[in-house]
Amino acid sequence: MAFKVLICFLFLINCVHGQESPKVAPFSSLVKPVIGGKTSFTCQSLTGSPPFQMKWFKDGTEIVDSSTIKIRTNEELSSLIIDSIKSSYSGNYTCKISNRYGQDSYSTELLVEGPPNWIDKPSNVKTKLFQPIILRCAASGYPKSKTEWKKLEGSEWINVSPNNQITIKDESLE
């Protein structure tokens, strides 16, 4: 019984003195992000006892100030400002607030609208007859790009099979 009273007493002391861990307020991009534009996020704690430490992350990696990304923090809130948006800025952005009593975080997804950008652009390949080749193709962008493989047969382009594998045989060379 004495143990339960002690736990209750310690809980009351923490509440009376305002010793609380932070609770991050949900946030989202203030403007629709487009390539070349600007957007920002503002993070603050709904509850908790100062002082707070605030950090920003993109896809799990801590963000630091750069020429196009600025972090402005005061005692109450932190703003992440992105100038000259690129499609590579799409991702999950997280604000983490901590104090000596605990920590909390909130994440939101930033989807930058714009044309696809090559991640792995196909290139011309030379090979020996009957040797398999691999052509790679990958692009980023939002909305998500659709990749289609086509081959030229005669004077007409036709789609490659649904599994994106194709075997081309030039029967005139056999």
C-alpha positions as a Markdown table, in Angstrom:
| # | Residue | x | y | z |
|---|---|---|---|---|
| 1 | Met | 0.0 | 0.0 | 0.0 |
| 2 | Ala | 2.8 | 2.4 | 0.9 |
| 3 | Phe | 4.4 | 1.7 | -2.6 |
| 4 | Lys | 1.1 | 2.8 | -4.3 |
| 5 | Val | 0.9 | 5.9 | -2.2 |
| 6 | Leu | 4.5 | 6.8 | -3.1 |
| 7 | Ile | 3.9 | 6.3 | -6.9 |
| 8 | Cys | 0.7 | 8.5 | -6.6 |
| 9 | Phe | 2.6 | 11.1 | -4.6 |
| 10 | Leu | 5.5 | 11.3 | -7.2 |
| 11 | Phe | 2.9 | 11.6 | -10.0 |
| 12 | Leu | 1.3 | 14.5 | -8.2 |
| 13 | Ile | 4.6 | 16.3 | -7.7 |
| 14 | Asn | 5.4 | 16.0 | -11.4 |
| 15 | Cys | 2.0 | 17.4 | -12.4 |
| 16 | Val | 2.1 | 20.2 | -9.8 |
| 17 | His | 5.5 | 21.4 | -10.9 |
| 18 | Gly | 4.6 | 21.1 | -14.7 |
| 19 | Gln | 7.3 | 18.5 | -15.4 |
| 20 | Glu | 5.8 | 17.0 | -18.5 |
| 21 | Ser | 7.3 | 15.5 | -21.6 |
| 22 | Pro | 6.4 | 17.3 | -24.9 |
| 23 | Lys | 3.5 | 16.4 | -27.2 |
| 24 | Val | 4.1 | 17.6 | -30.8 |
| 25 | Ala | 1.2 | 19.3 | -32.5 |
| 26 | Pro | 0.3 | 17.9 | -35.9 |
| 27 | Phe | 1.5 | 20.0 | -38.9 |
| 28 | Ser | 1.5 | 19.9 | -42.7 |
| 29 | Ser | 2.9 | 21.9 | -45.6 |
| 30 | Leu | 1.5 | 25.4 | -45.6 |
| 31 | Val | 1.4 | 25.6 | -49.4 |
| 32 | Lys | 1.1 | 23.0 | -52.1 |
| 33 | Pro | 4.7 | 22.2 | -53.0 |
| 34 | Val | 5.7 | 22.6 | -56.7 |
| 35 | Ile | 9.1 | 22.5 | -58.3 |
| 36 | Gly | 10.9 | 25.9 | -57.9 |
| 37 | Gly | 8.4 | 27.1 | -55.3 |
| 38 | Lys | 8.7 | 27.5 | -51.6 |
| 39 | Thr | 7.0 | 25.7 | -48.6 |
| 40 | Ser | 7.4 | 25.4 | -44.9 |
| 41 | Phe | 6.5 | 23.4 | -41.8 |
| 42 | Thr | 6.0 | 24.8 | -38.3 |
| 43 | Cys | 6.4 | 22.5 | -35.2 |
| 44 | Gln | 5.4 | 23.2 | -31.7 |
| 45 | Ser | 4.7 | 21.4 | -28.5 |
| 46 | Leu | 1.1 | 21.2 | -27.3 |
| 47 | Thr | 2.2 | 20.4 | -23.7 |
| 48 | Gly | 5.4 | 19.9 | -21.9 |
| 49 | Ser | 7.9 | 21.7 | -19.8 |
| 50 | Pro | 10.5 | 24.0 | -21.4 |
| 51 | Pro | 13.3 | 24.1 | -22.3 |
| 52 | Phe | 12.8 | 22.1 | -25.5 |
| 53 | Gln | 15.3 | 20.7 | -28.0 |
| 54 | Met | 13.8 | 20.6 | -31.5 |
| 55 | Lys | 15.2 | 18.7 | -34.5 |
| 56 | Trp | 14.0 | 18.1 | -38.1 |
| 57 | Phe | 14.5 | 14.9 | -40.1 |
| 58 | Lys | 13.9 | 13.9 | -43.7 |
| 59 | Asp | 13.4 | 10.1 | -44.2 |
| 60 | Gly | 15.1 | 9.5 | -40.9 |
| 61 | Thr | 18.2 | 11.7 | -41.5 |
| 62 | Glu | 18.7 | 14.9 | -39.5 |
| 63 | Ile | 18.3 | 18.1 | -41.6 |
| 64 | Val | 20.9 | 20.9 | -41.3 |
| 65 | Asp | 20.7 | 24.4 | -42.7 |
| 66 | Ser | 21.7 | 24.7 | -46.3 |
| 67 | Ser | 21.3 | 27.2 | -49.1 |
| 68 | Thr | 17.8 | 26.0 | -49.8 |
| 69 | Ile | 16.6 | 24.6 | -46.4 |
| 70 | Lys | 16.5 | 26.9 | -43.3 |
| 71 | Ile | 15.6 | 25.9 | -39.8 |
| 72 | Arg | 14.4 | 28.7 | -37.4 |
| 73 | Thr | 13.9 | 27.8 | -33.8 |
| 74 | Asn | 12.9 | 29.7 | -30.7 |
| 75 | Glu | 11.8 | 28.6 | -27.2 |
| 76 | Glu | 8.2 | 27.8 | -28.4 |
| 77 | Leu | 8.4 | 26.6 | -32.0 |
| 78 | Ser | 10.6 | 25.5 | -34.9 |
| 79 | Ser | 10.0 | 26.3 | -38.6 |
| 80 | Leu | 11.5 | 24.4 | -41.5 |
| 81 | Ile | 11.6 | 26.6 | -44.6 |
| 82 | Ile | 12.3 | 25.1 | -48.0 |
| 83 | Asp | 13.2 | 27.5 | -50.9 |
| 84 | Ser | 13.5 | 26.5 | -54.5 |
| 85 | Ile | 11.8 | 23.1 | -54.1 |
| 86 | Lys | 13.2 | 20.1 | -56.1 |
| 87 | Ser | 11.5 | 16.8 | -56.7 |
| 88 | Ser | 14.2 | 15.1 | -54.5 |
| 89 | Tyr | 12.7 | 17.0 | -51.6 |
| 90 | Ser | 9.7 | 14.7 | -51.6 |
| 91 | Gly | 9.7 | 12.4 | -48.5 |
| 92 | Asn | 8.7 | 12.1 | -44.9 |
| 93 | Tyr | 9.5 | 15.1 | -42.7 |
| 94 | Thr | 9.6 | 14.6 | -38.9 |
| 95 | Cys | 9.9 | 17.1 | -36.1 |
| 96 | Lys | 11.2 | 15.7 | -32.9 |
| 97 | Ile | 10.8 | 17.7 | -29.6 |
| 98 | Ser | 12.5 | 16.6 | -26.4 |
| 99 | Asn | 13.0 | 17.9 | -22.9 |
| 100 | Arg | 14.5 | 16.4 | -19.8 |
| 101 | Tyr | 11.2 | 14.5 | -19.2 |
| 102 | Gly | 10.8 | 12.8 | -22.5 |
| 103 | Gln | 10.3 | 13.2 | -26.3 |
| 104 | Asp | 7.7 | 13.1 | -29.0 |
| 105 | Ser | 7.7 | 13.4 | -32.8 |
| 106 | Tyr | 5.3 | 13.9 | -35.6 |
| 107 | Ser | 5.8 | 13.1 | -39.3 |
| 108 | Thr | 4.2 | 14.3 | -42.5 |
| 109 | Glu | 4.7 | 13.4 | -46.1 |
| 110 | Leu | 5.8 | 16.1 | -48.6 |
| 111 | Leu | 4.9 | 15.3 | -52.2 |
| 112 | Val | 6.4 | 17.6 | -54.7 |
| 113 | Glu | 4.5 | 17.8 | -58.0 |
| 114 | Gly | 6.6 | 17.9 | -61.1 |
| 115 | Pro | 7.8 | 16.0 | -64.1 |
| 116 | Pro | 9.7 | 12.7 | -63.7 |
| 117 | Asn | 13.4 | 12.9 | -63.1 |
| 118 | Trp | 15.7 | 10.1 | -64.2 |
| 119 | Ile | 17.2 | 8.1 | -61.4 |
| 120 | Asp | 18.5 | 5.4 | -63.8 |
| 121 | Lys | 18.3 | 6.4 | -67.4 |
| 122 | Pro | 18.4 | 3.6 | -70.0 |
| 123 | Ser | 21.3 | 3.8 | -72.4 |
| 124 | Asn | 22.4 | 2.1 | -75.6 |
| 125 | Val | 24.0 | -1.3 | -75.1 |
| 126 | Lys | 26.1 | -3.4 | -77.5 |
| 127 | Thr | 26.2 | -7.1 | -77.0 |
| 128 | Lys | 27.1 | -10.3 | -78.7 |
| 129 | Leu | 24.4 | -12.3 | -80.4 |
| 130 | Phe | 22.3 | -14.5 | -78.0 |
| 131 | Gln | 23.9 | -12.8 | -74.9 |
| 132 | Pro | 21.3 | -11.6 | -72.4 |
| 133 | Ile | 21.4 | -7.9 | -71.5 |
| 134 | Ile | 19.9 | -5.9 | -68.7 |
| 135 | Leu | 18.5 | -2.4 | -69.4 |
| 136 | Arg | 17.7 | -0.4 | -66.2 |
| 137 | Cys | 15.1 | 2.3 | -65.9 |
| 138 | Ala | 14.0 | 4.3 | -62.9 |
| 139 | Ala | 12.5 | 7.7 | -62.4 |
| 140 | Ser | 11.2 | 9.8 | -59.5 |
| 141 | Gly | 8.4 | 12.4 | -59.3 |
| 142 | Tyr | 4.9 | 13.0 | -58.2 |
| 143 | Pro | 2.5 | 12.0 | -59.3 |
| 144 | Lys | 4.4 | 8.7 | -59.6 |
| 145 | Ser | 5.6 | 8.1 | -63.1 |
| 146 | Lys | 4.6 | 5.1 | -65.1 |
| 147 | Thr | 7.3 | 3.2 | -66.9 |
| 148 | Glu | 6.5 | 1.3 | -70.1 |
| 149 | Trp | 9.0 | -0.7 | -72.2 |
| 150 | Lys | 8.3 | -0.8 | -75.9 |
| 151 | Lys | 10.1 | -2.4 | -78.9 |
| 152 | Leu | 10.1 | -1.5 | -82.5 |
| 153 | Glu | 8.7 | -4.2 | -84.8 |
| 154 | Gly | 8.7 | -3.1 | -88.4 |
| 155 | Ser | 7.5 | 0.5 | -88.3 |
| 156 | Glu | 5.3 | 0.1 | -85.1 |
| 157 | Trp | 6.1 | 0.4 | -81.4 |
| 158 | Ile | 4.6 | -2.4 | -79.3 |
| 159 | Asn | 4.5 | -2.8 | -75.5 |
| 160 | Val | 6.7 | -5.3 | -73.9 |
| 161 | Ser | 5.1 | -8.1 | -71.8 |
| 162 | Pro | 3.6 | -7.2 | -68.4 |
| 163 | Asn | 6.5 | -8.7 | -66.5 |
| 164 | Asn | 8.8 | -6.3 | -68.2 |
| 165 | Gln | 10.9 | -9.1 | -69.7 |
| 166 | Ile | 11.5 | -9.5 | -73.4 |
| 167 | Thr | 13.4 | -11.9 | -75.6 |
| 168 | Ile | 14.3 | -10.5 | -78.9 |
| 169 | Lys | 15.3 | -13.0 | -81.6 |
| 170 | Asp | 16.5 | -11.9 | -85.0 |
| 171 | Glu | 15.5 | -15.0 | -86.9 |
| 172 | Ser | 17.2 | -13.8 | -90.1 |
| 173 | Leu | 20.6 | -14.3 | -88.3 |
| 174 | Glu | 20.1 | -17.8 | -87.2 |
